[in-house]
Amino acid sequence: MTTQLPRTAVDDHGQHDLSVRRQPPSGAERKRLSDLPGWLLSSTTVLLLVIGWEIAVRTADVSAILFPAPSGVIEALVTGFTDGPFVRHTLVTLQEIVYGFAFAVVAGLLTAVWVTSSRLAEKIVLPIVVVLQTVPKVALAPLFLVWFGFGMESKILTTALIAFFPVLINATLGFNSTSSEQVNMMRSFGATRLQVLTRLRLPTAVPSIIAGLDVAVVLSVIGAIVAEFVGSQAGLGYLIIASNTSLDTTTMFAALVVLSVIGLTLHYIVVLAGRRLAFWSEENRSRHAGL
Amino acid sequence: MSEPVMVFDHVTKQYPNGTVAVDDFHLDVADGEFVSIVGPSGCGKSTMLKLIMGLEPLTRGSITYRAQARDESAMTGMVFQQPLLLAWHTVLDNVLVPSTLQGRAQRRADEPRARELLAMLGLADFAERHPYELSGGMQQRVGIARALLHDPRILLMDEPFGALDAMTRDQLTMDLLDIWERDRKTVVFITHSISEAVLLSDRVVVMTPRPGRVADVVDIDLPRPRTLQTISTPEFGRLAAHIRSVLDTAEMVTA
């Protein structure tokens, strides 16, 4: 707190005798809404929006084909999961996402190791990867449909292809972020090339890899759904298309809710894994300090 | 002088781009001797350590060293400019990195020794902490403990206190003198600080920059054990002034 004491004696140059004193602020500190925890504020906001949506739909009497009420969507979810087709479709899509993501992670990490440990591979493979990355991967979904049929295989492949690039690029960045001094340190203590990889470059790359996985997991959901749109017999994407043709908008919304839950859950799994594995990283430590 | 443990035989290092980092460097280091290499940046000091460690190939000449050890990596211990600790390991695991590279059994066998070293360096209570919880001086102590793990006869130090503040630096310099007095390892210490070199060494090799050449080798006959008070003796001042003048002349010649 600053208190300016009364002015006295003005001199020729218009200067006053000034004095500044700092002291603790008087009175209780004002409570602000932003002091409340973030999760409470955001979930309250969402709840209020949903209630507003329900009220708006009811008072304006909007047709369920255009905009179903939240209560209707919840009802569709409950019946869909108890004696409807939701369990089957969710499991199909979930499998496509998880398998596709897993393939992308394994292939992306292996390619990153290959590219970063061989200068020849880096010079040959990396430019090809950069060019391939600009191809819109979802555009290949119809092709995979022709090659691998209407089953899960074509969806897994589309998902894997979309999720592959962020894994590869972030892992490559991560593997290359090891300083040459650190490599020299390991080698001076007798580390082999393999030990430098497993004990230095891989752990160093973990924060970067986690960032790549986070992008990849969200893209995996998109990949699986788009692939199902192109042609499928099961899955939440199939369900959305099917309910779209029958103008069952409520079911579409319910499928969207399930997809969001899947996306959020997978994202949090990656985030939590990252906090455990890369507890030492700059980013995670500043997060702790901020809390 | 007894038979030298380290022989630099007319070492020359030229990089592929034509830069001559080290030119005709010749030096014998006796067993248990503390030798400092002093010079301005660009005199090839750090290149010299890379050559010793075999991290860079020599262009001409040879470097030979011998010591009793289990294997080649245990002959020498190296302390770097930066602590270069592994952020995901605890302090104890960082000290044990050289053992871990030899397998789990070796790591288990060396753990008591690692704890002993940490205690000696005043870090006993920090064994289970992570590097980011330590100050810069403490991190460098961990780096020193790691270099001493296999009790190497030869200790190589590349401006180990260069990144520290003045007070921490003095403290670590005294700690190093202490450690060295115990079992008189052969030390090759690279620094750009004249007073650090004089305070620590038996001999100081003064180098000129671009190309790195030996300008003078100065015997430091100050009595041991030395303390920070040694710095204020006239003899210390005379030696430091002499090295300073050698460096200045050398720089004038190349400039």
Interface residues (C-beta under 8 A of the other chain):
Chain A: E181 Q182 N184 M185 M186 R187 S188 F189 G190 A191 T192 Q195 R199 L200 P203 V206 A278 F279 W280 S281 R285
Chain B: K50 M53 L55 D71 E72 S73 A74 T76 M78 F80 Q81 Q82 L84 L86 A87 W88 V97 P98 T100 L101 Q102 H130 P131 Y132 R146
